[in-house]
Structures are given as structure tokens and as C-alpha cells.
Amino acid sequence: MEINVIVIPNAKSSSITKIDEHHYKVKVDAPAVDGKANSRLIELLSDHFEVSKSKVRITKGSRNKVKTIAILEDA
């Protein structure tokens, strides 16, 4: 599965809001410094989709607020 995510770093608390089937807005309680926000994003999405962190990959936009995420499902 592939989704598009708008990331809001440095939020007071983390949350995931579904906009539609393939678009999400994710507030991350980590700063956008040294990949901390990306790491927290992967952690939140793996919990939300109930897959391991290794199954969540940022395929586009690793340095942008708008990212494309690939989520590999268990076979």
C-alpha cells in the first residue's frame, strides 16, 4: 500500500488524521532535526497500521513535509 502524508513536526502531541483512503495528516511530537521527525513518523504509522517498523518506508519526500510512504503488508 502507498499513502501520502502531510507531516507537522514539533507538535505538542502525536496524532494521525485520515483525510481520505490514501492521504493522511500526521502530527509528530519530534523536531525536524537529524531525522527525528521521520523516525517518529515511521513509529506512529507502524503502530497505526499494525505492522513492524521495518515494513514502513519513506519513498519520496524524506526532507519535505509532504511524503509518500510505502507500507508493506504481512504475507
C-alpha positions as CSV (number, residue, x, y, z in Angstrom):
1,M,0.0,0.0,0.0
2,E,1.2,3.5,-0.7
3,I,-0.1,6.6,1.1
4,N,0.7,10.3,1.0
5,V,1.3,12.0,4.3
6,I,1.5,15.7,5.4
7,V,3.8,15.8,8.4
8,I,3.6,18.5,11.1
9,P,6.7,18.3,13.2
10,N,7.2,19.7,16.7
11,A,3.5,19.2,17.7
12,K,2.5,19.1,21.3
13,S,1.2,15.6,20.9
14,S,1.2,13.0,18.1
15,S,-1.8,12.1,16.1
16,I,-2.9,10.6,12.8
17,T,-5.8,12.1,10.9
18,K,-7.2,10.2,7.8
19,I,-8.1,12.7,5.1
20,D,-9.2,10.0,2.5
21,E,-8.2,6.5,1.5
22,H,-4.6,7.4,0.6
23,H,-4.0,10.8,2.3
24,Y,-3.2,11.3,6.0
25,K,-2.1,14.2,8.2
26,V,0.3,13.3,10.9
27,K,1.3,15.5,13.8
28,V,4.7,14.4,15.2
29,D,6.0,15.3,18.7
30,A,9.6,15.4,17.5
31,P,11.6,18.2,15.8
32,A,12.5,18.0,12.1
33,V,16.2,17.8,13.0
34,D,18.6,14.9,12.3
35,G,15.7,12.6,11.1
36,K,14.0,12.6,14.4
37,A,10.6,13.5,12.9
38,N,10.9,10.9,10.2
39,S,11.8,8.2,12.8
40,R,8.8,9.2,14.9
41,L,6.6,9.2,11.8
42,I,7.6,5.6,11.0
43,E,7.0,4.6,14.6
44,L,3.5,6.1,14.6
45,L,2.5,4.7,11.2
46,S,3.7,1.2,12.1
47,D,1.5,1.3,15.3
48,H,-1.5,2.7,13.3
49,F,-1.3,0.1,10.5
50,E,-0.2,-2.7,12.9
51,V,3.0,-3.6,11.1
52,S,6.6,-3.7,12.2
53,K,8.7,-0.5,11.7
54,S,10.8,-2.3,9.0
55,K,7.6,-2.5,6.8
56,V,7.2,1.3,6.7
57,R,9.4,3.2,4.3
58,I,9.6,6.8,3.1
59,T,9.8,6.5,-0.7
60,K,9.5,10.2,-1.6
61,G,10.0,13.5,0.3
62,S,12.2,12.4,3.2
63,R,13.2,16.1,3.6
64,N,9.8,17.6,2.9
65,K,6.6,17.9,4.9
66,V,4.7,16.0,2.1
67,K,5.9,12.5,1.9
68,T,5.0,9.3,0.1
69,I,5.1,6.2,2.3
70,A,5.1,2.6,1.3
71,I,3.6,0.2,3.8
72,L,4.4,-3.5,3.2
73,E,1.8,-5.8,4.5
74,D,2.5,-9.2,6.0
75,A,2.0,-12.0,3.6
